[in-house]
Amino acid sequence: MEATAELSIYPLHDDYKDRVKEFLRKLRRHKGLTVESNGVSTQVFGQYDTLMEALTLDIREALEKQQAMVVLKIGKGILRFDESKL
């Protein structure tokens, strides 16, 4: 089953930008996932099991290293916005 996750990570530190960039670099290393970021959130697309394994691993690692909040939404299917289909 394909799935989409949208997440935002909010490190509770002064150097939050570097910590967000590090988190995204690690997330992008997972094979089989497409990761797209904008100024507000990151969308991750792929097979559900692959997606959840990657998120579990990377979120756990981020939270073990720092105080942070993670906001996460998950939906079935590839829910990429396509303006041409409006």
PDB file with one MODEL, atoms N, CA, C and O in Angstrom:
MODEL        1
ATOM      1  N   MET A   1       0.847  -1.174   0.000  1.00  0.00           N
ATOM      2  CA  MET A   1       0.000   0.000   0.000  1.00  0.00           C
ATOM      3  C   MET A   1       0.894   1.240   0.000  1.00  0.00           C
ATOM      4  O   MET A   1       1.844   1.337   0.777  1.00  0.00           O
ATOM      5  N   GLU A   2       0.576   2.172  -0.876  1.00  0.00           N
ATOM      6  CA  GLU A   2       1.302   3.436  -0.899  1.00  0.00           C
ATOM      7  C   GLU A   2       0.728   4.371   0.157  1.00  0.00           C
ATOM      8  O   GLU A   2      -0.449   4.293   0.510  1.00  0.00           O
ATOM      9  N   ALA A   3       1.588   5.258   0.653  1.00  0.00           N
ATOM     10  CA  ALA A   3       1.160   6.196   1.691  1.00  0.00           C
ATOM     11  C   ALA A   3       1.921   7.507   1.552  1.00  0.00           C
ATOM     12  O   ALA A   3       2.981   7.580   0.931  1.00  0.00           O
ATOM     13  N   THR A   4       1.341   8.530   2.151  1.00  0.00           N
ATOM     14  CA  THR A   4       1.948   9.852   2.218  1.00  0.00           C
ATOM     15  C   THR A   4       1.985  10.282   3.671  1.00  0.00           C
ATOM     16  O   THR A   4       1.019  10.102   4.412  1.00  0.00           O
ATOM     17  N   ALA A   5       3.110  10.852   4.068  1.00  0.00           N
ATOM     18  CA  ALA A   5       3.217  11.456   5.397  1.00  0.00           C
ATOM     19  C   ALA A   5       3.586  12.918   5.214  1.00  0.00           C
ATOM     20  O   ALA A   5       4.384  13.269   4.345  1.00  0.00           O
ATOM     21  N   GLU A   6       3.003  13.749   6.033  1.00  0.00           N
ATOM     22  CA  GLU A   6       3.391  15.156   6.094  1.00  0.00           C
ATOM     23  C   GLU A   6       3.848  15.407   7.514  1.00  0.00           C
ATOM     24  O   GLU A   6       3.128  15.115   8.469  1.00  0.00           O
ATOM     25  N   LEU A   7       5.052  15.953   7.652  1.00  0.00           N
ATOM     26  CA  LEU A   7       5.539  16.193   8.996  1.00  0.00           C
ATOM     27  C   LEU A   7       6.288  17.505   9.087  1.00  0.00           C
ATOM     28  O   LEU A   7       6.814  18.032   8.107  1.00  0.00           O
ATOM     29  N   SER A   8       6.309  18.002  10.301  1.00  0.00           N
ATOM     30  CA  SER A   8       7.101  19.169  10.670  1.00  0.00           C
ATOM     31  C   SER A   8       7.810  18.821  11.957  1.00  0.00           C
ATOM     32  O   SER A   8       7.216  18.249  12.871  1.00  0.00           O
ATOM     33  N   ILE A   9       9.093  19.169  12.028  1.00  0.00           N
ATOM     34  CA  ILE A   9       9.851  18.966  13.256  1.00  0.00           C
ATOM     35  C   ILE A   9      10.256  20.339  13.777  1.00  0.00           C
ATOM     36  O   ILE A   9      10.723  21.196  13.026  1.00  0.00           O
ATOM     37  N   TYR A  10      10.069  20.526  15.067  1.00  0.00           N
ATOM     38  CA  TYR A  10      10.355  21.800  15.713  1.00  0.00           C
ATOM     39  C   TYR A  10      11.353  21.575  16.842  1.00  0.00           C
ATOM     40  O   TYR A  10      10.948  21.343  17.981  1.00  0.00           O
ATOM     41  N   PRO A  11      12.658  21.639  16.545  1.00  0.00           N
ATOM     42  CA  PRO A  11      13.649  21.517  17.612  1.00  0.00           C
ATOM     43  C   PRO A  11      13.532  22.707  18.559  1.00  0.00           C
ATOM     44  O   PRO A  11      13.371  23.846  18.122  1.00  0.00           O
ATOM     45  N   LEU A  12      13.612  22.437  19.836  1.00  0.00           N
ATOM     46  CA  LEU A  12      13.481  23.492  20.844  1.00  0.00           C
ATOM     47  C   LEU A  12      14.868  23.973  21.261  1.00  0.00           C
ATOM     48  O   LEU A  12      15.248  23.910  22.430  1.00  0.00           O
ATOM     49  N   HIS A  13      15.620  24.461  20.247  1.00  0.00           N
ATOM     50  CA  HIS A  13      16.994  24.907  20.449  1.00  0.00           C
ATOM     51  C   HIS A  13      17.248  26.136  19.586  1.00  0.00           C
ATOM     52  O   HIS A  13      16.544  26.371  18.604  1.00  0.00           O
ATOM     53  N   ASP A  14      18.259  26.917  19.959  1.00  0.00           N
ATOM     54  CA  ASP A  14      18.608  28.095  19.176  1.00  0.00           C
ATOM     55  C   ASP A  14      19.092  27.737  17.774  1.00  0.00           C
ATOM     56  O   ASP A  14      18.824  28.476  16.827  1.00  0.00           O
ATOM     57  N   ASP A  15      19.796  26.622  17.624  1.00  0.00           N
ATOM     58  CA  ASP A  15      20.325  26.229  16.317  1.00  0.00           C
ATOM     59  C   ASP A  15      19.359  25.296  15.575  1.00  0.00           C
ATOM     60  O   ASP A  15      19.772  24.313  14.960  1.00  0.00           O
ATOM     61  N   TYR A  16      18.084  25.622  15.648  1.00  0.00           N
ATOM     62  CA  TYR A  16      17.048  24.753  15.093  1.00  0.00           C
ATOM     63  C   TYR A  16      17.192  24.534  13.588  1.00  0.00           C
ATOM     64  O   TYR A  16      16.871  23.450  13.099  1.00  0.00           O
ATOM     65  N   LYS A  17      17.663  25.527  12.845  1.00  0.00           N
ATOM     66  CA  LYS A  17      17.773  25.365  11.389  1.00  0.00           C
ATOM     67  C   LYS A  17      18.728  24.232  11.030  1.00  0.00           C
ATOM     68  O   LYS A  17      18.426  23.413  10.162  1.00  0.00           O
ATOM     69  N   ASP A  18      19.876  24.187  11.694  1.00  0.00           N
ATOM     70  CA  ASP A  18      20.840  23.115  11.433  1.00  0.00           C
ATOM     71  C   ASP A  18      20.264  21.759  11.798  1.00  0.00           C
ATOM     72  O   ASP A  18      20.511  20.775  11.101  1.00  0.00           O
ATOM     73  N   ARG A  19      19.509  21.695  12.869  1.00  0.00           N
ATOM     74  CA  ARG A  19      18.925  20.430  13.310  1.00  0.00           C
ATOM     75  C   ARG A  19      17.835  19.951  12.345  1.00  0.00           C
ATOM     76  O   ARG A  19      17.714  18.752  12.092  1.00  0.00           O
ATOM     77  N   VAL A  20      17.055  20.874  11.815  1.00  0.00           N
ATOM     78  CA  VAL A  20      16.040  20.504  10.820  1.00  0.00           C
ATOM     79  C   VAL A  20      16.726  19.998   9.551  1.00  0.00           C
ATOM     80  O   VAL A  20      16.317  18.983   8.987  1.00  0.00           O
ATOM     81  N   LYS A  21      17.764  20.698   9.102  1.00  0.00           N
ATOM     82  CA  LYS A  21      18.490  20.278   7.901  1.00  0.00           C
ATOM     83  C   LYS A  21      19.098  18.890   8.082  1.00  0.00           C
ATOM     84  O   LYS A  21      19.062  18.076   7.159  1.00  0.00           O
ATOM     85  N   GLU A  22      19.652  18.614   9.253  1.00  0.00           N
ATOM     86  CA  GLU A  22      20.226  17.294   9.532  1.00  0.00           C
ATOM     87  C   GLU A  22      19.142  16.216   9.469  1.00  0.00           C
ATOM     88  O   GLU A  22      19.349  15.156   8.879  1.00  0.00           O
ATOM     89  N   PHE A  23      17.996  16.488  10.074  1.00  0.00           N
ATOM     90  CA  PHE A  23      16.883  15.536  10.049  1.00  0.00           C
ATOM     91  C   PHE A  23      16.459  15.239   8.609  1.00  0.00           C
ATOM     92  O   PHE A  23      16.247  14.079   8.253  1.00  0.00           O
ATOM     93  N   LEU A  24      16.336  16.270   7.790  1.00  0.00           N
ATOM     94  CA  LEU A  24      15.910  16.084   6.402  1.00  0.00           C
ATOM     95  C   LEU A  24      16.953  15.329   5.584  1.00  0.00           C
ATOM     96  O   LEU A  24      16.597  14.503   4.744  1.00  0.00           O
ATOM     97  N   ARG A  25      18.241  15.603   5.819  1.00  0.00           N
ATOM     98  CA  ARG A  25      19.298  14.859   5.121  1.00  0.00           C
ATOM     99  C   ARG A  25      19.185  13.364   5.407  1.00  0.00           C
ATOM    100  O   ARG A  25      19.299  12.541   4.500  1.00  0.00           O
ATOM    101  N   LYS A  26      18.963  13.025   6.662  1.00  0.00           N
ATOM    102  CA  LYS A  26      18.843  11.615   7.039  1.00  0.00           C
ATOM    103  C   LYS A  26      17.596  10.986   6.424  1.00  0.00           C
ATOM    104  O   LYS A  26      17.637   9.847   5.959  1.00  0.00           O
ATOM    105  N   LEU A  27      16.504  11.716   6.420  1.00  0.00           N
ATOM    106  CA  LEU A  27      15.263  11.196   5.854  1.00  0.00           C
ATOM    107  C   LEU A  27      15.416  10.923   4.357  1.00  0.00           C
ATOM    108  O   LEU A  27      14.873   9.942   3.849  1.00  0.00           O
ATOM    109  N   ARG A  28      16.144  11.774   3.658  1.00  0.00           N
ATOM    110  CA  ARG A  28      16.327  11.627   2.209  1.00  0.00           C
ATOM    111  C   ARG A  28      17.222  10.447   1.833  1.00  0.00           C
ATOM    112  O   ARG A  28      17.242  10.046   0.669  1.00  0.00           O
ATOM    113  N   ARG A  29      17.950   9.890   2.774  1.00  0.00           N
ATOM    114  CA  ARG A  29      18.844   8.763   2.475  1.00  0.00           C
ATOM    115  C   ARG A  29      18.098   7.441   2.314  1.00  0.00           C
ATOM    116  O   ARG A  29      18.669   6.480   1.798  1.00  0.00           O
ATOM    117  N   HIS A  30      16.868   7.370   2.732  1.00  0.00           N
ATOM    118  CA  HIS A  30      16.120   6.113   2.660  1.00  0.00           C
ATOM    119  C   HIS A  30      15.701   5.820   1.220  1.00  0.00           C
ATOM    120  O   HIS A  30      15.078   6.652   0.559  1.00  0.00           O
ATOM    121  N   LYS A  31      16.048   4.638   0.751  1.00  0.00           N
ATOM    122  CA  LYS A  31      15.683   4.218  -0.610  1.00  0.00           C
ATOM    123  C   LYS A  31      14.181   3.926  -0.680  1.00  0.00           C
ATOM    124  O   LYS A  31      13.584   3.415   0.267  1.00  0.00           O
ATOM    125  N   GLY A  32      13.600   4.261  -1.809  1.00  0.00           N
ATOM    126  CA  GLY A  32      12.191   3.964  -2.027  1.00  0.00           C
ATOM    127  C   GLY A  32      11.241   5.050  -1.564  1.00  0.00           C
ATOM    128  O   GLY A  32      10.025   4.903  -1.688  1.00  0.00           O
ATOM    129  N   LEU A  33      11.781   6.147  -1.029  1.00  0.00           N
ATOM    130  CA  LEU A  33      10.937   7.253  -0.569  1.00  0.00           C
ATOM    131  C   LEU A  33      11.219   8.497  -1.391  1.00  0.00           C
ATOM    132  O   LEU A  33      12.351   8.732  -1.815  1.00  0.00           O
ATOM    133  N   THR A  34      10.193   9.285  -1.610  1.00  0.00           N
ATOM    134  CA  THR A  34      10.339  10.604  -2.209  1.00  0.00           C
ATOM    135  C   THR A  34      10.068  11.620  -1.114  1.00  0.00           C
ATOM    136  O   THR A  34       9.036  11.560  -0.445  1.00  0.00           O
ATOM    137  N   VAL A  35      10.996  12.557  -0.931  1.00  0.00           N
ATOM    138  CA  VAL A  35      10.889  13.558   0.132  1.00  0.00           C
ATOM    139  C   VAL A  35      10.848  14.935  -0.517  1.00  0.00           C
ATOM    140  O   VAL A  35      11.751  15.299  -1.270  1.00  0.00           O
ATOM    141  N   GLU A  36       9.801  15.700  -0.224  1.00  0.00           N
ATOM    142  CA  GLU A  36       9.639  17.055  -0.752  1.00  0.00           C
ATOM    143  C   GLU A  36       9.393  18.005   0.411  1.00  0.00           C
ATOM    144  O   GLU A  36       8.487  17.798   1.218  1.00  0.00           O
ATOM    145  N   SER A  37      10.210  19.049   0.483  1.00  0.00           N
ATOM    146  CA  SER A  37      10.085  20.017   1.581  1.00  0.00           C
ATOM    147  C   SER A  37       9.678  21.379   1.049  1.00  0.00           C
ATOM    148  O   SER A  37       9.971  21.737  -0.092  1.00  0.00           O
ATOM    149  N   ASN A  38       8.996  22.128   1.903  1.00  0.00           N
ATOM    150  CA  ASN A  38       8.711  23.532   1.634  1.00  0.00           C
ATOM    151  C   ASN A  38       8.998  24.297   2.925  1.00  0.00           C
ATOM    152  O   ASN A  38       9.574  23.729   3.852  1.00  0.00           O
ATOM    153  N   GLY A  39       8.626  25.522   3.006  1.00  0.00           N
ATOM    154  CA  GLY A  39       8.937  26.333   4.173  1.00  0.00           C
ATOM    155  C   GLY A  39       8.174  25.978   5.431  1.00  0.00           C
ATOM    156  O   GLY A  39       8.496  26.478   6.509  1.00  0.00           O
ATOM    157  N   VAL A  40       7.171  25.126   5.318  1.00  0.00           N
ATOM    158  CA  VAL A  40       6.307  24.818   6.456  1.00  0.00           C
ATOM    159  C   VAL A  40       6.393  23.361   6.883  1.00  0.00           C
ATOM    160  O   VAL A  40       6.359  23.058   8.076  1.00  0.00           O
ATOM    161  N   SER A  41       6.506  22.449   5.903  1.00  0.00           N
ATOM    162  CA  SER A  41       6.475  21.025   6.239  1.00  0.00           C
ATOM    163  C   SER A  41       7.233  20.221   5.191  1.00  0.00           C
ATOM    164  O   SER A  41       7.743  20.759   4.208  1.00  0.00           O
ATOM    165  N   THR A  42       7.287  18.927   5.432  1.00  0.00           N
ATOM    166  CA  THR A  42       7.910  17.989   4.505  1.00  0.00           C
ATOM    167  C   THR A  42       6.913  16.879   4.210  1.00  0.00           C
ATOM    168  O   THR A  42       6.265  16.353   5.115  1.00  0.00           O
ATOM    169  N   GLN A  43       6.796  16.527   2.934  1.00  0.00           N
ATOM    170  CA  GLN A  43       5.947  15.419   2.535  1.00  0.00           C
ATOM    171  C   GLN A  43       6.852  14.260   2.130  1.00  0.00           C
ATOM    172  O   GLN A  43       7.860  14.445   1.449  1.00  0.00           O
ATOM    173  N   VAL A  44       6.468  13.058   2.566  1.00  0.00           N
ATOM    174  CA  VAL A  44       7.220  11.851   2.245  1.00  0.00           C
ATOM    175  C   VAL A  44       6.252  10.870   1.597  1.00  0.00           C
ATOM    176  O   VAL A  44       5.175  10.608   2.132  1.00  0.00           O
ATOM    177  N   PHE A  45       6.639  10.329   0.443  1.00  0.00           N
ATOM    178  CA  PHE A  45       5.791   9.431  -0.332  1.00  0.00           C
ATOM    179  C   PHE A  45       6.498   8.095  -0.511  1.00  0.00           C
ATOM    180  O   PHE A  45       7.707   8.060  -0.742  1.00  0.00           O
ATOM    181  N   GLY A  46       5.759   7.002  -0.408  1.00  0.00           N
ATOM    182  CA  GLY A  46       6.346   5.689  -0.652  1.00  0.00           C
ATOM    183  C   GLY A  46       5.463   4.579  -0.136  1.00  0.00           C
ATOM    184  O   GLY A  46       4.310   4.802   0.233  1.00  0.00           O
ATOM    185  N   GLN A  47       6.016   3.375  -0.114  1.00  0.00           N
ATOM    186  CA  GLN A  47       5.301   2.229   0.431  1.00  0.00           C
ATOM    187  C   GLN A  47       5.142   2.409   1.935  1.00  0.00           C
ATOM    188  O   GLN A  47       6.070   2.850   2.614  1.00  0.00           O
ATOM    189  N   TYR A  48       3.977   2.071   2.449  1.00  0.00           N
ATOM    190  CA  TYR A  48       3.647   2.317   3.856  1.00  0.00           C
ATOM    191  C   TYR A  48       4.708   1.766   4.805  1.00  0.00           C
ATOM    192  O   TYR A  48       5.181   2.488   5.683  1.00  0.00           O
ATOM    193  N   ASP A  49       5.086   0.505   4.644  1.00  0.00           N
ATOM    194  CA  ASP A  49       6.044  -0.094   5.580  1.00  0.00           C
ATOM    195  C   ASP A  49       7.395   0.604   5.525  1.00  0.00           C
ATOM    196  O   ASP A  49       8.002   0.859   6.565  1.00  0.00           O
ATOM    197  N   THR A  50       7.871   0.913   4.328  1.00  0.00           N
ATOM    198  CA  THR A  50       9.142   1.621   4.169  1.00  0.00           C
ATOM    199  C   THR A  50       9.066   2.999   4.807  1.00  0.00           C
ATOM    200  O   THR A  50       9.981   3.423   5.514  1.00  0.00           O
ATOM    201  N   LEU A  51       7.975   3.685   4.552  1.00  0.00           N
ATOM    202  CA  LEU A  51       7.750   5.024   5.096  1.00  0.00           C
ATOM    203  C   LEU A  51       7.757   5.010   6.621  1.00  0.00           C
ATOM    204  O   LEU A  51       8.431   5.824   7.252  1.00  0.00           O
ATOM    205  N   MET A  52       7.008   4.087   7.205  1.00  0.00           N
ATOM    206  CA  MET A  52       6.898   4.038   8.664  1.00  0.00           C
ATOM    207  C   MET A  52       8.215   3.629   9.324  1.00  0.00           C
ATOM    208  O   MET A  52       8.567   4.153  10.381  1.00  0.00           O
ATOM    209  N   GLU A  53       8.941   2.700   8.709  1.00  0.00           N
ATOM    210  CA  GLU A  53      10.245   2.311   9.255  1.00  0.00           C
ATOM    211  C   GLU A  53      11.201   3.497   9.257  1.00  0.00           C
ATOM    212  O   GLU A  53      11.902   3.730  10.242  1.00  0.00           O
ATOM    213  N   ALA A  54      11.231   4.246   8.160  1.00  0.00           N
ATOM    214  CA  ALA A  54      12.116   5.407   8.059  1.00  0.00           C
ATOM    215  C   ALA A  54      11.735   6.478   9.076  1.00  0.00           C
ATOM    216  O   ALA A  54      12.599   7.019   9.766  1.00  0.00           O
ATOM    217  N   LEU A  55      10.450   6.783   9.168  1.00  0.00           N
ATOM    218  CA  LEU A  55      10.007   7.808  10.114  1.00  0.00           C
ATOM    219  C   LEU A  55      10.275   7.389  11.552  1.00  0.00           C
ATOM    220  O   LEU A  55      10.728   8.200  12.361  1.00  0.00           O
ATOM    221  N   THR A  56       9.999   6.129  11.877  1.00  0.00           N
ATOM    222  CA  THR A  56      10.244   5.644  13.236  1.00  0.00           C
ATOM    223  C   THR A  56      11.716   5.788  13.595  1.00  0.00           C
ATOM    224  O   THR A  56      12.052   6.279  14.672  1.00  0.00           O
ATOM    225  N   LEU A  57      12.588   5.360  12.697  1.00  0.00           N
ATOM    226  CA  LEU A  57      14.027   5.429  12.942  1.00  0.00           C
ATOM    227  C   LEU A  57      14.505   6.873  13.091  1.00  0.00           C
ATOM    228  O   LEU A  57      15.187   7.208  14.060  1.00  0.00           O
ATOM    229  N   ASP A  58      14.149   7.723  12.133  1.00  0.00           N
ATOM    230  CA  ASP A  58      14.674   9.090  12.123  1.00  0.00           C
ATOM    231  C   ASP A  58      14.061   9.968  13.207  1.00  0.00           C
ATOM    232  O   ASP A  58      14.758  10.802  13.785  1.00  0.00           O
ATOM    233  N   ILE A  59      12.786   9.801  13.491  1.00  0.00           N
ATOM    234  CA  ILE A  59      12.170  10.584  14.567  1.00  0.00           C
ATOM    235  C   ILE A  59      12.738  10.151  15.910  1.00  0.00           C
ATOM    236  O   ILE A  59      13.042  10.994  16.753  1.00  0.00           O
ATOM    237  N   ARG A  60      12.884   8.839  16.120  1.00  0.00           N
ATOM    238  CA  ARG A  60      13.467   8.352  17.378  1.00  0.00           C
ATOM    239  C   ARG A  60      14.865   8.942  17.582  1.00  0.00           C
ATOM    240  O   ARG A  60      15.184   9.441  18.661  1.00  0.00           O
ATOM    241  N   GLU A  61      15.690   8.879  16.540  1.00  0.00           N
ATOM    242  CA  GLU A  61      17.051   9.402  16.644  1.00  0.00           C
ATOM    243  C   GLU A  61      17.044  10.900  16.953  1.00  0.00           C
ATOM    244  O   GLU A  61      17.818  11.367  17.788  1.00  0.00           O
ATOM    245  N   ALA A  62      16.177  11.646  16.286  1.00  0.00           N
ATOM    246  CA  ALA A  62      16.106  13.092  16.526  1.00  0.00           C
ATOM    247  C   ALA A  62      15.682  13.388  17.962  1.00  0.00           C
ATOM    248  O   ALA A  62      16.244  14.276  18.604  1.00  0.00           O
ATOM    249  N   LEU A  63      14.699  12.654  18.467  1.00  0.00           N
ATOM    250  CA  LEU A  63      14.204  12.908  19.825  1.00  0.00           C
ATOM    251  C   LEU A  63      15.178  12.423  20.895  1.00  0.00           C
ATOM    252  O   LEU A  63      15.187  12.956  22.004  1.00  0.00           O
ATOM    253  N   GLU A  64      15.994  11.422  20.578  1.00  0.00           N
ATOM    254  CA  GLU A  64      17.010  10.986  21.538  1.00  0.00           C
ATOM    255  C   GLU A  64      18.107  12.025  21.686  1.00  0.00           C
ATOM    256  O   GLU A  64      18.720  12.131  22.749  1.00  0.00           O
ATOM    257  N   LYS A  65      18.366  12.799  20.626  1.00  0.00           N
ATOM    258  CA  LYS A  65      19.447  13.784  20.621  1.00  0.00           C
ATOM    259  C   LYS A  65      19.027  15.155  21.133  1.00  0.00           C
ATOM    260  O   LYS A  65      19.882  15.942  21.539  1.00  0.00           O
ATOM    261  N   GLN A  66      17.734  15.460  21.124  1.00  0.00           N
ATOM    262  CA  GLN A  66      17.310  16.839  21.381  1.00  0.00           C
ATOM    263  C   GLN A  66      15.870  16.898  21.874  1.00  0.00           C
ATOM    264  O   GLN A  66      15.104  15.945  21.734  1.00  0.00           O
ATOM    265  N   GLN A  67      15.529  18.028  22.446  1.00  0.00           N
ATOM    266  CA  GLN A  67      14.134  18.343  22.749  1.00  0.00           C
ATOM    267  C   GLN A  67      13.519  18.854  21.455  1.00  0.00           C
ATOM    268  O   GLN A  67      14.055  19.767  20.827  1.00  0.00           O
ATOM    269  N   ALA A  68      12.406  18.272  21.059  1.00  0.00           N
ATOM    270  CA  ALA A  68      11.754  18.689  19.817  1.00  0.00           C
ATOM    271  C   ALA A  68      10.300  18.250  19.837  1.00  0.00           C
ATOM    272  O   ALA A  68       9.909  17.346  20.576  1.00  0.00           O
ATOM    273  N   MET A  69       9.518  18.911  19.011  1.00  0.00           N
ATOM    274  CA  MET A  69       8.131  18.519  18.770  1.00  0.00           C
ATOM    275  C   MET A  69       8.046  18.067  17.320  1.00  0.00           C
ATOM    276  O   MET A  69       8.659  18.668  16.437  1.00  0.00           O
ATOM    277  N   VAL A  70       7.281  17.005  17.079  1.00  0.00           N
ATOM    278  CA  VAL A  70       7.054  16.520  15.722  1.00  0.00           C
ATOM    279  C   VAL A  70       5.548  16.462  15.500  1.00  0.00           C
ATOM    280  O   VAL A  70       4.811  15.879  16.296  1.00  0.00           O
ATOM    281  N   VAL A  71       5.106  17.072  14.411  1.00  0.00           N
ATOM    282  CA  VAL A  71       3.705  17.010  14.011  1.00  0.00           C
ATOM    283  C   VAL A  71       3.663  16.139  12.761  1.00  0.00           C
ATOM    284  O   VAL A  71       4.369  16.407  11.789  1.00  0.00           O
ATOM    285  N   LEU A  72       2.826  15.086  12.787  1.00  0.00           N
ATOM    286  CA  LEU A  72       2.836  14.092  11.720  1.00  0.00           C
ATOM    287  C   LEU A  72       1.413  13.738  11.298  1.00  0.00           C
ATOM    288  O   LEU A  72       0.545  13.485  12.132  1.00  0.00           O
ATOM    289  N   LYS A  73       1.196  13.727   9.979  1.00  0.00           N
ATOM    290  CA  LYS A  73      -0.074  13.260   9.407  1.00  0.00           C
ATOM    291  C   LYS A  73       0.256  12.173   8.397  1.00  0.00           C
ATOM    292  O   LYS A  73       1.234  12.284   7.658  1.00  0.00           O
ATOM    293  N   ILE A  74      -0.560  11.117   8.362  1.00  0.00           N
ATOM    294  CA  ILE A  74      -0.337  10.009   7.437  1.00  0.00           C
ATOM    295  C   ILE A  74      -1.647   9.711   6.713  1.00  0.00           C
ATOM    296  O   ILE A  74      -2.714   9.669   7.327  1.00  0.00           O
ATOM    297  N   GLY A  75      -1.551   9.506   5.408  1.00  0.00           N
ATOM    298  CA  GLY A  75      -2.731   9.164   4.623  1.00  0.00           C
ATOM    299  C   GLY A  75      -2.433   8.065   3.622  1.00  0.00           C
ATOM    300  O   GLY A  75      -1.284   7.861   3.230  1.00  0.00           O
ATOM    301  N   LYS A  76      -3.462   7.367   3.217  1.00  0.00           N
ATOM    302  CA  LYS A  76      -3.321   6.299   2.234  1.00  0.00           C
ATOM    303  C   LYS A  76      -3.162   6.893   0.843  1.00  0.00           C
ATOM    304  O   LYS A  76      -3.875   7.827   0.476  1.00  0.00           O
ATOM    305  N   GLY A  77      -2.235   6.356   0.078  1.00  0.00           N
ATOM    306  CA  GLY A  77      -2.032   6.774  -1.302  1.00  0.00           C
ATOM    307  C   GLY A  77      -0.986   7.870  -1.427  1.00  0.00           C
ATOM    308  O   GLY A  77      -0.510   8.424  -0.437  1.00  0.00           O
ATOM    309  N   ILE A  78      -0.645   8.162  -2.670  1.00  0.00           N
ATOM    310  CA  ILE A  78       0.287   9.246  -2.965  1.00  0.00           C
ATOM    311  C   ILE A  78      -0.555  10.510  -3.100  1.00  0.00           C
ATOM    312  O   ILE A  78      -1.237  10.706  -4.106  1.00  0.00           O
ATOM    313  N   LEU A  79      -0.503  11.349  -2.098  1.00  0.00           N
ATOM    314  CA  LEU A  79      -1.389  12.517  -2.008  1.00  0.00           C
ATOM    315  C   LEU A  79      -0.656  13.797  -2.394  1.00  0.00           C
ATOM    316  O   LEU A  79      -0.749  14.811  -1.702  1.00  0.00           O
ATOM    317  N   ARG A  80       0.063  13.739  -3.490  1.00  0.00           N
ATOM    318  CA  ARG A  80       0.815  14.896  -3.974  1.00  0.00           C
ATOM    319  C   ARG A  80      -0.157  15.863  -4.644  1.00  0.00           C
ATOM    320  O   ARG A  80      -0.998  15.447  -5.442  1.00  0.00           O
ATOM    321  N   PHE A  81      -0.044  17.136  -4.325  1.00  0.00           N
ATOM    322  CA  PHE A  81      -0.902  18.162  -4.919  1.00  0.00           C
ATOM    323  C   PHE A  81      -0.487  18.381  -6.366  1.00  0.00           C
ATOM    324  O   PHE A  81       0.692  18.589  -6.653  1.00  0.00           O
ATOM    325  N   ASP A  82      -1.438  18.335  -7.263  1.00  0.00           N
ATOM    326  CA  ASP A  82      -1.188  18.568  -8.683  1.00  0.00           C
ATOM    327  C   ASP A  82      -2.154  19.648  -9.156  1.00  0.00           C
ATOM    328  O   ASP A  82      -3.332  19.387  -9.401  1.00  0.00           O
ATOM    329  N   GLU A  83      -1.637  20.849  -9.276  1.00  0.00           N
ATOM    330  CA  GLU A  83      -2.469  21.996  -9.646  1.00  0.00           C
ATOM    331  C   GLU A  83      -3.116  21.818 -11.023  1.00  0.00           C
ATOM    332  O   GLU A  83      -4.186  22.372 -11.276  1.00  0.00           O
ATOM    333  N   SER A  84      -2.487  21.062 -11.902  1.00  0.00           N
ATOM    334  CA  SER A  84      -3.038  20.869 -13.249  1.00  0.00           C
ATOM    335  C   SER A  84      -4.332  20.056 -13.234  1.00  0.00           C
ATOM    336  O   SER A  84      -5.076  20.065 -14.215  1.00  0.00           O
ATOM    337  N   LYS A  85      -4.606  19.357 -12.140  1.00  0.00           N
ATOM    338  CA  LYS A  85      -5.820  18.544 -12.048  1.00  0.00           C
ATOM    339  C   LYS A  85      -6.996  19.292 -11.432  1.00  0.00           C
ATOM    340  O   LYS A  85      -8.049  18.701 -11.191  1.00  0.00           O
ATOM    341  N   LEU A  86      -6.825  20.589 -11.176  1.00  0.00           N
ATOM    342  CA  LEU A  86      -7.922  21.382 -10.611  1.00  0.00           C
ATOM    343  C   LEU A  86      -8.935  21.737 -11.676  1.00  0.00           C
ATOM    344  O   LEU A  86      -9.928  22.404 -11.386  1.00  0.00           O
TER     345      LEU A  86
ENDMDL
END
